[in-house]
Amino acid sequence: MELDREGVLQEVRSLVDRYRQRCLWFLREDYYPATVGEVEQVLQDIEAHGDREAYQEARRVRTWLSRLSSGTSAS
């Protein structure tokens, strides 16, 4: 499945919602990353504090994010 920028951001928000209690307990309840740097940090936090499934989901989103940024810089 290929996602555009909005699709990736939607996936990130969904990931934050799923792992907020287990991996992101230190973030405000209404926090969602707004920049690429913030997304990267949240993905790192999920990878560091989550279980195997959380790690794999964060990696999947990171792959989509890198494809988007590669595609944008190549054009």
Secondary structure as UniProt FT lines:
FT   HELIX           5..23
FT   TURN            25..26
FT   TURN            29..30
FT   HELIX           36..49
FT   HELIX           52..74
//
